[in-house]
Amino acid sequence: LKFSGSLPPAGIRLGTRWSLYAFLEIMDKATALLKQAQKDAKVCDTLSAATAACSAGGPKCWAVLPLSASSMSEVHALLKDGCGQLGVVLVAAQAPVSQMEVLRAMEYGGVYVAAASMEGKGAAELLTEAASFDVGPSVVLLAEAKAIQGDDRWTAFKYDPRREAQGQDPFSTESDRVRDDIKGFLSRQNLLTLIAKKCLPKEPVAGGADADLSQGLADAGKTVTILYTSDTGHAEECAKAVARQCRAGGYASSAVRCGTLDSFDVSALASEPFIAFCVAT
């Protein structure tokens, strides 16, 4: 077996030579599926190599990685900073399979996110869609069949921002049941998106006598401050999610400020055009 990809992270339990062989075989299988979906796919074994390859331009460059806390932490860091045509395939080889950190990639806006079993044609179809997503990064979770066998909480899904332009819900699933934590996440995302859209100033009427002045005032007022206070970290998480939604919705990164309540100068309150407070109890 020839394999040049990532070795198992600390969270992957390997007890025998055969289990290591099986892990490498699963990783190779995911890479093969990806190359079937995108014939000219450039596949790297680290995120840093894939990111560097993306900077050269051209089609998506991919990293195929085992699903783990460390790999997801790296992915979120790159999505936060913006990573263009990067594609990431995360491979879940063992149960239990957590989908929440993968799902959170939706929060950054303009990211194709999907999860599917590695078996069947569903994985190939998702990878083809992910490869065709040319307006931002793609993150795909592929789970080995044995890892999700009997797991009634597993939910295959896809999130394609292109569907919004067609008036469709970007999130879709063919599963009969959607796990409760995913339902909760989607409900929260709908609320955060609504908040972010309310933060955006209304567009001036084109062609009016005062159109240029209106546009200038709108641009000048296009800032938002998001403040939070939190003991458990939940309010901070929500505040940062609102900030990401605002940036995805049209705010410049420099126009979105997110920080703790005690770091804000209260005397500047009257000069702020919009402030959102996130407080959890």
Backbone as CSV, one residue per row, in Angstrom:
resi,resn,N_x,N_y,N_z,CA_x,CA_y,CA_z,C_x,C_y,C_z
1,LEU,0.849,-1.202,0.000,0.000,0.000,0.000,0.877,1.242,0.000
2,LYS,0.607,2.136,-0.965,1.377,3.371,-1.050,0.507,4.515,-0.554
3,PHE,1.041,5.267,0.355,0.266,6.377,0.922,1.228,7.457,1.365
4,SER,0.939,8.699,0.918,1.827,9.809,1.274,1.129,10.831,2.144
5,GLY,-0.059,10.507,2.614,-0.869,11.468,3.354,-0.568,11.514,4.826
6,SER,-1.514,12.122,5.581,-1.323,12.341,7.013,-1.359,11.027,7.776
7,LEU,-0.523,10.933,8.769,-0.570,9.790,9.668,-1.676,10.011,10.694
8,PRO,-2.131,8.949,11.352,-3.233,9.097,12.308,-2.890,10.070,13.421
9,PRO,-3.824,10.975,13.760,-3.590,11.877,14.886,-3.740,11.143,16.200
10,ALA,-3.463,11.835,17.281,-3.479,11.202,18.596,-4.845,10.626,18.947
11,GLY,-5.913,11.241,18.427,-7.247,10.781,18.769,-7.670,9.498,18.083
12,ILE,-6.905,9.060,17.083,-7.256,7.832,16.371,-6.645,6.644,17.097
13,ARG,-7.488,5.661,17.430,-7.026,4.508,18.195,-6.518,3.417,17.259
14,LEU,-5.238,3.134,17.323,-4.646,2.093,16.500,-3.930,1.106,17.405
15,GLY,-4.371,-0.148,17.346,-3.780,-1.111,18.260,-2.965,-2.186,17.587
16,THR,-3.117,-2.359,16.283,-2.416,-3.425,15.580,-1.904,-2.923,14.252
17,ARG,-1.021,-3.716,13.637,-0.521,-3.360,12.322,-1.670,-3.320,11.321
18,TRP,-2.620,-4.265,11.469,-3.752,-4.296,10.562,-4.606,-3.042,10.676
19,SER,-4.805,-2.523,11.887,-5.615,-1.326,12.033,-4.935,-0.125,11.378
20,LEU,-3.615,-0.051,11.435,-2.885,1.005,10.746,-3.047,0.858,9.236
21,TYR,-2.945,-0.373,8.763,-3.126,-0.638,7.344,-4.524,-0.220,6.914
22,ALA,-5.532,-0.549,7.714,-6.911,-0.204,7.381,-7.094,1.310,7.342
23,PHE,-6.475,2.027,8.282,-6.574,3.480,8.315,-5.983,4.084,7.038
24,LEU,-4.813,3.627,6.658,-4.170,4.147,5.450,-4.991,3.829,4.214
25,GLU,-5.612,2.671,4.203,-6.435,2.275,3.072,-7.647,3.205,2.949
26,ILE,-8.249,3.572,4.078,-9.396,4.481,4.065,-8.979,5.854,3.549
27,MET,-7.823,6.351,3.990,-7.344,7.646,3.527,-7.075,7.628,2.027
28,ASP,-6.485,6.530,1.537,-6.246,6.405,0.104,-7.555,6.351,-0.675
29,LYS,-8.551,5.717,-0.110,-9.853,5.621,-0.761,-10.476,7.005,-0.917
30,ALA,-10.377,7.824,0.122,-10.911,9.182,0.054,-10.181,9.999,-1.011
31,THR,-8.871,9.841,-1.096,-8.091,10.551,-2.106,-8.493,10.119,-3.504
32,ALA,-8.717,8.820,-3.684,-9.128,8.298,-4.996,-10.492,8.862,-5.400
33,LEU,-11.436,8.935,-4.449,-12.754,9.507,-4.737,-12.623,10.960,-5.170
34,LEU,-11.750,11.697,-4.499,-11.544,13.099,-4.826,-10.992,13.256,-6.239
35,LYS,-10.041,12.424,-6.605,-9.435,12.526,-7.934,-10.395,12.081,-9.027
36,GLN,-11.351,11.234,-8.694,-12.402,10.894,-9.652,-13.322,12.087,-9.888
37,ALA,-13.597,12.828,-8.812,-14.497,13.973,-8.902,-13.849,15.154,-9.613
38,GLN,-12.543,15.351,-9.391,-11.808,16.449,-10.023,-10.540,15.862,-10.637
39,LYS,-10.579,15.655,-11.937,-9.501,14.936,-12.622,-8.141,15.597,-12.436
40,ASP,-8.131,16.939,-12.405,-6.857,17.656,-12.287,-6.569,18.067,-10.851
41,ALA,-7.199,17.393,-9.893,-7.062,17.785,-8.491,-5.619,17.676,-8.001
42,LYS,-5.162,18.733,-7.367,-3.860,18.701,-6.705,-4.128,18.401,-5.242
43,VAL,-3.635,17.262,-4.766,-3.924,16.806,-3.406,-2.657,16.860,-2.569
44,CYS,-2.735,17.540,-1.443,-1.593,17.683,-0.532,-1.890,16.941,0.767
45,ASP,-0.840,16.643,1.526,-1.033,15.922,2.781,-1.023,16.831,3.997
46,THR,-0.880,18.137,3.776,-0.971,19.101,4.878,-1.751,20.319,4.407
47,LEU,-2.374,21.012,5.345,-3.110,22.225,5.003,-2.181,23.330,4.524
48,SER,-1.011,23.422,5.125,-0.082,24.476,4.723,0.357,24.296,3.274
49,ALA,0.597,23.057,2.854,0.996,22.801,1.473,-0.143,23.118,0.511
50,ALA,-1.379,22.747,0.892,-2.531,23.026,0.036,-2.776,24.528,-0.074
51,THR,-2.617,25.243,1.044,-2.819,26.694,1.038,-1.780,27.377,0.154
52,ALA,-0.537,26.924,0.239,0.514,27.491,-0.604,0.238,27.236,-2.080
53,ALA,-0.259,26.038,-2.391,-0.574,25.702,-3.782,-1.732,26.557,-4.298
54,CYS,-2.695,26.877,-3.407,-3.832,27.716,-3.805,-3.380,29.114,-4.209
55,SER,-2.349,29.611,-3.553,-1.895,30.975,-3.821,-1.341,31.131,-5.227
56,ALA,-1.022,30.010,-5.874,-0.496,30.055,-7.236,-1.597,30.205,-8.274
57,GLY,-2.868,30.115,-7.835,-3.996,30.249,-8.751,-4.396,28.908,-9.341
58,GLY,-5.389,28.931,-10.225,-5.844,27.703,-10.853,-6.989,27.071,-10.099
59,PRO,-7.268,25.776,-10.383,-8.394,25.093,-9.733,-8.125,24.837,-8.253
60,LYS,-9.103,24.274,-7.573,-8.966,23.996,-6.143,-7.763,23.107,-5.866
61,CYS,-7.106,23.407,-4.757,-6.047,22.541,-4.237,-6.566,21.958,-2.931
62,TRP,-6.329,20.659,-2.738,-6.977,19.933,-1.653,-5.990,19.408,-0.622
63,ALA,-6.494,19.301,0.595,-5.795,18.577,1.662,-6.745,17.485,2.137
64,VAL,-6.259,16.244,2.196,-7.047,15.123,2.701,-6.492,14.764,4.075
65,LEU,-7.315,14.940,5.120,-6.840,14.821,6.496,-7.775,13.945,7.318
66,PRO,-7.254,13.273,8.330,-8.135,12.561,9.263,-8.888,13.572,10.126
67,LEU,-10.148,13.275,10.420,-10.933,14.147,11.278,-10.423,14.066,12.707
68,SER,-10.063,15.196,13.270,-9.582,15.247,14.652,-9.726,16.676,15.150
69,ALA,-9.579,16.863,16.443,-9.676,18.203,17.021,-8.596,19.120,16.463
70,SER,-7.389,18.590,16.284,-6.295,19.421,15.787,-6.492,19.814,14.331
71,SER,-6.958,18.880,13.499,-7.163,19.207,12.095,-8.298,20.223,11.941
72,MET,-9.361,20.091,12.756,-10.459,21.045,12.676,-10.026,22.422,13.160
73,SER,-9.160,22.467,14.160,-8.652,23.747,14.643,-7.886,24.473,13.536
74,GLU,-7.082,23.738,12.796,-6.340,24.324,11.672,-7.287,24.814,10.587
75,VAL,-8.301,24.022,10.291,-9.262,24.400,9.251,-9.975,25.690,9.630
76,HIS,-10.441,25.791,10.875,-11.145,26.996,11.307,-10.240,28.223,11.258
77,ALA,-8.979,28.055,11.608,-8.043,29.185,11.554,-7.887,29.699,10.127
78,LEU,-7.811,28.782,9.164,-7.671,29.183,7.765,-8.950,29.828,7.237
79,LEU,-10.093,29.268,7.602,-11.356,29.847,7.148,-11.549,31.253,7.707
80,LYS,-11.112,31.459,8.922,-11.238,32.777,9.543,-10.432,33.826,8.785
81,ASP,-9.248,33.431,8.322,-8.361,34.365,7.627,-8.667,34.463,6.137
82,GLY,-9.506,33.549,5.624,-9.794,33.530,4.198,-8.781,32.650,3.481
83,CYS,-9.272,31.726,2.668,-8.336,30.769,2.053,-8.713,30.429,0.615
84,GLY,-9.395,31.350,-0.068,-9.617,31.239,-1.505,-10.131,29.901,-1.986
85,GLN,-9.365,29.276,-2.864,-9.780,28.039,-3.529,-9.321,26.775,-2.798
86,LEU,-9.153,26.861,-1.496,-8.753,25.688,-0.727,-9.895,24.691,-0.630
87,GLY,-9.576,23.405,-0.748,-10.537,22.340,-0.514,-9.994,21.411,0.563
88,VAL,-10.853,20.976,1.462,-10.439,20.095,2.555,-11.379,18.899,2.615
89,VAL,-10.822,17.706,2.596,-11.594,16.493,2.829,-11.170,15.934,4.176
90,LEU,-12.102,15.828,5.094,-11.851,15.286,6.425,-12.422,13.879,6.482
91,VAL,-11.598,12.931,6.871,-11.981,11.521,6.830,-12.186,10.997,8.245
92,ALA,-13.404,10.516,8.508,-13.729,9.929,9.807,-13.635,8.414,9.681
93,ALA,-12.646,7.843,10.337,-12.412,6.402,10.209,-12.973,5.608,11.372
94,GLN,-13.273,6.282,12.492,-13.734,5.582,13.689,-14.921,6.277,14.327
95,ALA,-15.737,5.519,15.008,-16.848,6.072,15.782,-16.321,6.522,17.159
96,PRO,-16.980,7.497,17.793,-18.109,8.276,17.286,-17.632,9.384,16.351
97,VAL,-18.503,9.777,15.424,-18.165,10.815,14.455,-18.895,12.095,14.834
98,SER,-18.139,13.137,15.148,-18.728,14.434,15.490,-18.815,15.289,14.232
99,GLN,-19.996,15.860,13.991,-20.207,16.685,12.800,-20.232,18.180,13.109
100,MET,-20.299,18.557,14.372,-20.574,19.945,14.713,-19.463,20.904,14.281
101,GLU,-18.208,20.532,14.472,-17.123,21.434,14.093,-17.049,21.603,12.581
102,VAL,-17.407,20.538,11.845,-17.471,20.643,10.388,-18.615,21.578,10.002
103,LEU,-19.758,21.415,10.648,-20.927,22.248,10.365,-20.634,23.720,10.629
104,ARG,-19.819,23.999,11.621,-19.505,25.392,11.975,-18.775,26.134,10.862
105,ALA,-18.244,25.407,9.886,-17.589,26.072,8.750,-18.579,26.946,7.987
106,MET,-19.886,26.662,8.131,-20.913,27.483,7.499,-20.880,28.916,8.006
107,GLU,-20.423,29.119,9.226,-20.483,30.434,9.857,-19.617,31.471,9.153
108,TYR,-18.630,31.026,8.394,-17.691,31.974,7.800,-18.235,32.605,6.526
109,GLY,-19.313,32.059,5.981,-19.900,32.626,4.784,-19.106,32.267,3.535
110,GLY,-19.790,31.927,2.470,-19.111,31.627,1.214,-18.278,30.368,1.241
111,VAL,-18.691,29.388,2.055,-17.967,28.116,2.168,-18.931,26.970,1.836
112,TYR,-18.513,26.083,0.938,-19.293,24.879,0.657,-18.958,23.857,1.742
113,VAL,-19.988,23.330,2.402,-19.781,22.380,3.503,-20.693,21.180,3.283
114,ALA,-20.164,19.981,3.464,-20.984,18.786,3.247,-20.463,17.631,4.080
115,ALA,-21.344,16.648,4.285,-20.972,15.420,4.995,-21.703,14.262,4.345
116,ALA,-20.992,13.146,4.165,-21.595,11.979,3.528,-20.822,10.736,3.920
117,SER,-21.477,9.602,3.751,-20.785,8.325,3.911,-19.848,8.128,2.724
118,MET,-18.734,7.483,2.967,-17.767,7.275,1.900,-18.274,6.279,0.855
119,GLU,-19.200,5.414,1.258,-19.733,4.424,0.345,-20.906,5.002,-0.448
120,GLY,-21.177,4.413,-1.608,-22.281,4.873,-2.441,-21.882,6.044,-3.308
121,LYS,-22.807,6.468,-4.172,-22.505,7.545,-5.115,-22.622,8.928,-4.481
122,GLY,-23.197,8.998,-3.270,-23.379,10.291,-2.627,-22.077,11.037,-2.411
123,ALA,-21.029,10.314,-2.011,-19.738,10.955,-1.754,-19.159,11.545,-3.034
124,ALA,-19.229,10.787,-4.126,-18.691,11.267,-5.399,-19.436,12.510,-5.874
125,GLU,-20.765,12.516,-5.692,-21.561,13.667,-6.114,-21.210,14.909,-5.302
126,LEU,-21.056,14.744,-3.983,-20.705,15.883,-3.133,-19.326,16.432,-3.490
127,LEU,-18.379,15.543,-3.732,-17.025,15.987,-4.071,-17.008,16.723,-5.409
128,THR,-17.833,16.271,-6.351,-17.929,16.962,-7.639,-18.492,18.365,-7.449
129,GLU,-19.536,18.484,-6.624,-20.098,19.797,-6.318,-19.087,20.678,-5.602
130,ALA,-18.394,20.089,-4.631,-17.407,20.851,-3.865,-16.281,21.351,-4.762
131,ALA,-15.868,20.527,-5.727,-14.794,20.924,-6.648,-15.248,22.044,-7.580
132,SER,-16.555,22.070,-7.902,-17.074,23.094,-8.810,-17.352,24.417,-8.100
133,PHE,-17.273,24.429,-6.772,-17.531,25.647,-6.005,-16.317,26.562,-6.128
134,ASP,-16.394,27.538,-7.028,-15.227,28.348,-7.371,-15.244,29.743,-6.761
135,VAL,-16.145,29.982,-5.805,-16.223,31.308,-5.192,-15.737,31.292,-3.746
136,GLY,-15.152,30.199,-3.330,-14.664,30.103,-1.961,-14.193,28.699,-1.643
137,PRO,-13.794,28.459,-0.403,-13.287,27.143,0.003,-14.403,26.107,0.124
138,SER,-14.010,24.846,0.134,-14.931,23.724,0.314,-14.413,22.832,1.429
139,VAL,-15.332,22.391,2.296,-14.989,21.491,3.397,-15.949,20.309,3.344
140,VAL,-15.417,19.100,3.177,-16.253,17.905,3.042,-15.826,16.861,4.067
141,LEU,-16.796,16.363,4.815,-16.559,15.278,5.766,-17.012,13.966,5.139
142,LEU,-16.103,13.002,5.033,-16.429,11.668,4.545,-16.247,10.678,5.695
143,ALA,-17.301,9.930,5.971,-17.254,8.972,7.073,-17.207,7.553,6.525
144,GLU,-16.296,6.754,7.046,-16.227,5.345,6.673,-17.494,4.659,7.183
145,ALA,-18.037,3.740,6.392,-19.354,3.157,6.690,-19.420,2.557,8.094
146,LYS,-18.381,1.861,8.514,-18.389,1.222,9.827,-18.402,2.251,10.957
147,ALA,-17.871,3.438,10.690,-17.795,4.471,11.731,-19.169,5.041,12.075
148,ILE,-20.104,4.978,11.121,-21.434,5.549,11.369,-22.531,4.481,11.350
149,GLN,-22.129,3.222,11.243,-23.111,2.142,11.231,-23.876,2.096,12.552
150,GLY,-25.187,2.138,12.469,-26.010,2.109,13.674,-26.092,3.428,14.407
151,ASP,-25.479,4.483,13.890,-25.519,5.797,14.530,-26.735,6.562,13.998
152,ASP,-27.821,6.580,14.759,-29.028,7.242,14.280,-28.938,8.761,14.384
153,ARG,-27.823,9.260,14.922,-27.619,10.705,14.998,-26.876,11.241,13.777
154,TRP,-26.286,10.355,12.976,-25.545,10.787,11.790,-26.510,11.438,10.795
155,THR,-26.123,12.589,10.257,-26.945,13.295,9.280,-26.084,13.669,8.080
156,ALA,-26.389,13.069,6.935,-25.727,13.482,5.701,-26.351,14.803,5.252
157,PHE,-25.528,15.774,4.862,-26.058,17.076,4.475,-25.117,17.763,3.506
158,LYS,-25.611,18.837,2.930,-24.741,19.729,2.168,-25.229,21.165,2.343
159,TYR,-24.285,22.083,2.333,-24.561,23.505,2.447,-23.875,24.179,1.267
160,ASP,-24.684,24.636,0.318,-24.157,25.223,-0.918,-24.664,26.655,-1.031
161,PRO,-23.806,27.662,-0.754,-24.244,29.063,-0.800,-24.799,29.478,-2.157
162,ARG,-24.464,28.770,-3.218,-24.969,29.136,-4.552,-26.485,28.992,-4.649
163,ARG,-27.069,28.162,-3.807,-28.517,27.943,-3.856,-29.300,29.181,-3.409
164,GLU,-28.655,30.045,-2.591,-29.343,31.249,-2.126,-29.714,32.155,-3.285
165,ALA,-28.832,32.250,-4.299,-29.104,33.094,-5.461,-30.299,32.589,-6.254
166,GLN,-30.634,31.318,-6.077,-31.776,30.719,-6.772,-33.037,30.733,-5.889
167,GLY,-32.936,31.404,-4.752,-34.077,31.487,-3.854,-34.328,30.211,-3.074
168,GLN,-33.318,29.358,-2.949,-33.458,28.086,-2.248,-32.670,28.112,-0.954
169,ASP,-33.040,27.221,-0.035,-32.315,27.082,1.215,-30.944,26.463,0.912
170,PRO,-29.858,27.121,1.305,-28.532,26.567,1.012,-28.246,25.256,1.736
171,PHE,-28.960,24.997,2.844,-28.768,23.750,3.593,-29.806,22.737,3.148
172,SER,-29.346,21.524,2.842,-30.279,20.472,2.448,-29.776,19.129,2.959
173,THR,-30.712,18.233,3.186,-30.374,16.883,3.633,-31.424,15.920,3.123
174,GLU,-31.005,14.701,2.830,-31.932,13.655,2.410,-32.266,12.720,3.564
175,SER,-31.710,13.000,4.724,-31.949,12.163,5.890,-33.383,12.330,6.389
176,ASP,-33.979,11.244,6.848,-35.325,11.299,7.405,-35.333,12.054,8.730
177,ARG,-34.224,11.908,9.482,-34.126,12.581,10.770,-32.842,13.401,10.819
178,VAL,-32.956,14.584,11.373,-31.788,15.451,11.550,-31.464,15.496,13.034
179,ARG,-30.232,15.231,13.389,-29.859,15.173,14.799,-30.167,16.492,15.499
180,ASP,-30.534,16.404,16.763,-31.016,17.558,17.507,-30.001,18.687,17.568
181,ASP,-28.710,18.364,17.729,-27.725,19.434,17.844,-27.555,20.181,16.515
182,ILE,-27.782,19.490,15.390,-27.729,20.166,14.092,-28.945,21.076,13.929
183,LYS,-30.122,20.602,14.377,-31.312,21.450,14.343,-31.087,22.720,15.155
184,GLY,-30.506,22.553,16.350,-30.234,23.708,17.196,-29.256,24.672,16.546
185,PHE,-28.235,24.112,15.904,-27.238,24.942,15.227,-27.887,25.743,14.110
186,LEU,-28.725,25.090,13.302,-29.374,25.765,12.178,-30.319,26.855,12.661
187,SER,-31.028,26.593,13.753,-31.922,27.612,14.307,-31.130,28.828,14.752
188,ARG,-29.987,28.577,15.383,-29.154,29.694,15.829,-28.587,30.454,14.642
189,GLN,-28.177,29.715,13.584,-27.633,30.366,12.405,-28.671,31.263,11.746
190,ASN,-29.923,30.795,11.691,-30.984,31.617,11.105,-31.149,32.910,11.882
191,LEU,-31.068,32.824,13.218,-31.191,34.014,14.053,-30.013,34.951,13.846
192,LEU,-28.792,34.403,13.805,-27.605,35.238,13.630,-27.602,35.909,12.264
193,THR,-28.053,35.184,11.240,-28.130,35.765,9.899,-29.115,36.929,9.886
194,LEU,-30.251,36.763,10.575,-31.241,37.831,10.658,-30.647,39.052,11.348
195,ILE,-29.927,38.832,12.442,-29.287,39.953,13.157,-28.291,40.667,12.258
196,ALA,-27.460,39.868,11.554,-26.434,40.451,10.690,-27.074,41.271,9.569
197,LYS,-28.158,40.758,8.978,-28.818,41.488,7.897,-29.435,42.775,8.398
198,LYS,-29.951,42.778,9.632,-30.525,43.995,10.196,-29.442,45.029,10.469
199,CYS,-28.207,44.564,10.678,-27.103,45.493,10.920,-26.720,46.255,9.658
200,LEU,-26.926,45.640,8.480,-26.483,46.246,7.233,-27.329,47.467,6.889
201,PRO,-26.695,48.575,6.480,-27.481,49.752,6.095,-28.232,49.495,4.804
202,LYS,-29.368,50.163,4.646,-30.141,50.003,3.428,-29.422,50.658,2.260
203,GLU,-29.564,50.040,1.078,-28.935,50.587,-0.109,-29.670,51.855,-0.543
204,PRO,-28.941,52.898,-0.965,-29.596,54.111,-1.444,-30.295,53.860,-2.771
205,VAL,-31.302,54.668,-3.079,-32.032,54.531,-4.335,-31.167,55.048,-5.467
206,ALA,-30.920,54.208,-6.458,-30.064,54.587,-7.582,-30.765,55.631,-8.446
207,GLY,-29.969,56.564,-8.959,-30.509,57.529,-9.915,-31.105,58.763,-9.275
208,GLY,-31.237,58.799,-7.965,-31.823,59.960,-7.306,-30.856,61.124,-7.299
209,ALA,-31.386,62.323,-7.092,-30.546,63.510,-7.106,-29.508,63.473,-6.007
210,ASP,-29.857,62.838,-4.896,-28.933,62.789,-3.758,-28.266,61.423,-3.633
211,ALA,-28.208,60.671,-4.742,-27.691,59.294,-4.688,-26.250,59.260,-4.207
212,ASP,-25.409,60.181,-4.737,-23.995,60.157,-4.356,-23.825,60.470,-2.875
213,LEU,-24.574,61.475,-2.389,-24.487,61.829,-0.975,-24.996,60.693,-0.104
214,SER,-26.113,60.064,-0.521,-26.667,58.948,0.245,-25.692,57.794,0.313
215,GLN,-25.042,57.530,-0.834,-24.072,56.440,-0.863,-22.915,56.734,0.080
216,GLY,-22.467,57.999,0.084,-21.359,58.364,0.959,-21.715,58.216,2.423
217,LEU,-22.921,58.638,2.791,-23.357,58.498,4.175,-23.509,57.036,4.556
218,ALA,-24.006,56.214,3.628,-24.169,54.783,3.914,-22.828,54.139,4.147
219,ASP,-21.847,54.475,3.300,-20.520,53.895,3.454,-19.885,54.311,4.771
220,ALA,-20.079,55.584,5.133,-19.468,56.085,6.360,-20.071,55.414,7.586
221,GLY,-21.372,55.092,7.511,-22.037,54.500,8.659,-22.007,52.988,8.683
222,LYS,-21.285,52.391,7.746,-21.293,50.934,7.630,-20.283,50.312,8.593
223,THR,-20.561,50.460,9.868,-19.725,49.857,10.902,-20.641,49.231,11.951
224,VAL,-20.112,48.239,12.633,-20.880,47.595,13.694,-19.931,47.180,14.802
225,THR,-20.387,47.345,16.033,-19.629,46.922,17.207,-20.418,45.842,17.926
226,ILE,-19.773,44.731,18.205,-20.429,43.601,18.866,-19.724,43.366,20.193
227,LEU,-20.467,43.488,21.274,-19.895,43.363,22.610,-20.516,42.172,23.331
228,TYR,-19.720,41.497,24.136,-20.233,40.317,24.840,-19.668,40.261,26.251
229,THR,-20.386,39.555,27.103,-19.900,39.218,28.438,-20.275,37.772,28.696
230,SER,-19.342,37.003,29.189,-19.599,35.562,29.266,-18.702,34.900,30.294
231,ASP,-19.300,34.012,31.079,-18.531,33.186,32.010,-18.197,31.826,31.393
232,THR,-19.134,31.320,30.587,-18.973,29.971,30.032,-18.389,29.970,28.627
233,GLY,-18.376,31.140,27.963,-17.866,31.211,26.603,-18.957,31.181,25.546
234,HIS,-20.216,30.918,25.962,-21.296,30.813,24.977,-21.586,32.160,24.327
235,ALA,-21.658,33.224,25.121,-21.931,34.547,24.557,-20.798,34.987,23.635
236,GLU,-19.563,34.671,24.003,-18.425,35.008,23.149,-18.537,34.292,21.805
237,GLU,-18.911,33.012,21.854,-19.077,32.239,20.624,-20.147,32.862,19.727
238,CYS,-21.281,33.243,20.338,-22.372,33.860,19.574,-21.936,35.198,18.985
239,ALA,-21.223,36.003,19.783,-20.772,37.312,19.307,-19.840,37.166,18.108
240,LYS,-18.924,36.227,18.188,-17.983,36.031,17.077,-18.693,35.481,15.846
241,ALA,-19.737,34.682,16.067,-20.519,34.179,14.933,-21.272,35.322,14.253
242,VAL,-21.833,36.251,15.036,-22.497,37.420,14.465,-21.487,38.244,13.664
243,ALA,-20.283,38.400,14.193,-19.249,39.165,13.487,-18.917,38.522,12.151
244,ARG,-18.805,37.193,12.141,-18.506,36.506,10.874,-19.642,36.676,9.875
245,GLN,-20.881,36.634,10.368,-22.030,36.809,9.483,-22.062,38.230,8.912
246,CYS,-21.698,39.208,9.726,-21.660,40.591,9.245,-20.623,40.754,8.137
247,ARG,-19.451,40.164,8.342,-18.410,40.249,7.316,-18.847,39.542,6.038
248,ALA,-19.497,38.390,6.207,-19.974,37.649,5.042,-21.103,38.407,4.340
249,GLY,-21.843,39.230,5.102,-22.981,39.942,4.537,-22.642,41.263,3.880
250,GLY,-21.400,41.708,3.946,-21.047,42.929,3.244,-20.182,43.912,4.003
251,TYR,-19.985,43.726,5.300,-19.113,44.625,6.050,-17.642,44.337,5.742
252,ALA,-16.847,45.399,5.662,-15.398,45.211,5.597,-14.923,44.667,6.935
253,SER,-13.887,43.840,6.917,-13.382,43.242,8.163,-13.018,44.308,9.187
254,SER,-12.434,45.415,8.698,-12.010,46.480,9.611,-13.192,47.233,10.206
255,ALA,-14.394,47.085,9.613,-15.569,47.805,10.097,-16.341,47.006,11.145
256,VAL,-15.921,45.793,11.408,-16.598,44.946,12.392,-15.697,44.796,13.606
257,ARG,-16.163,45.302,14.742,-15.383,45.211,15.977,-16.103,44.292,16.955
258,CYS,-15.384,43.369,17.518,-15.972,42.404,18.444,-15.088,42.324,19.678
259,GLY,-15.660,42.562,20.858,-14.858,42.541,22.072,-15.723,42.429,23.308
260,THR,-15.057,42.404,24.469,-15.779,42.280,25.734,-16.378,43.619,26.142
261,LEU,-17.430,43.557,26.943,-18.088,44.775,27.397,-17.145,45.670,28.191
262,ASP,-16.308,45.064,29.037,-15.439,45.892,29.879,-14.274,46.509,29.111
263,SER,-14.092,46.115,27.851,-13.035,46.725,27.045,-13.540,47.924,26.256
264,PHE,-14.843,48.177,26.315,-15.445,49.251,25.526,-15.493,50.556,26.314
265,ASP,-15.148,51.647,25.655,-15.190,52.972,26.271,-16.627,53.487,26.226
266,VAL,-17.279,53.506,27.373,-18.686,53.882,27.443,-18.914,55.301,26.915
267,SER,-17.939,56.184,27.058,-18.106,57.570,26.598,-18.254,57.649,25.080
268,ALA,-17.859,56.585,24.363,-17.968,56.572,22.905,-19.282,55.966,22.423
269,LEU,-20.144,55.609,23.371,-21.380,54.912,23.023,-22.243,55.714,22.051
270,ALA,-22.382,57.017,22.299,-23.274,57.844,21.481,-22.799,57.950,20.032
271,SER,-21.516,57.746,19.793,-20.978,57.903,18.438,-21.018,56.617,17.622
272,GLU,-21.428,55.524,18.265,-21.479,54.245,17.556,-22.782,54.140,16.761
273,PRO,-22.698,53.858,15.442,-23.914,53.745,14.640,-24.743,52.509,14.928
274,PHE,-24.078,51.420,15.327,-24.825,50.202,15.652,-24.003,49.355,16.623
275,ILE,-24.657,48.923,17.696,-24.012,48.028,18.670,-24.924,46.838,18.933
276,ALA,-24.359,45.662,18.900,-25.089,44.447,19.274,-24.481,43.901,20.548
277,PHE,-25.344,43.596,21.534,-24.891,43.040,22.808,-25.254,41.557,22.853
278,CYS,-24.277,40.730,23.177,-24.507,39.298,23.332,-24.249,38.927,24.790
279,VAL,-25.302,38.546,25.488,-25.199,38.223,26.913,-25.894,36.890,27.145
280,ALA,-25.206,35.955,27.773,-25.789,34.646,28.063,-25.862,34.449,29.566
281,THR,-26.895,33.736,30.018,-27.033,33.451,31.447,-27.070,31.955,31.654
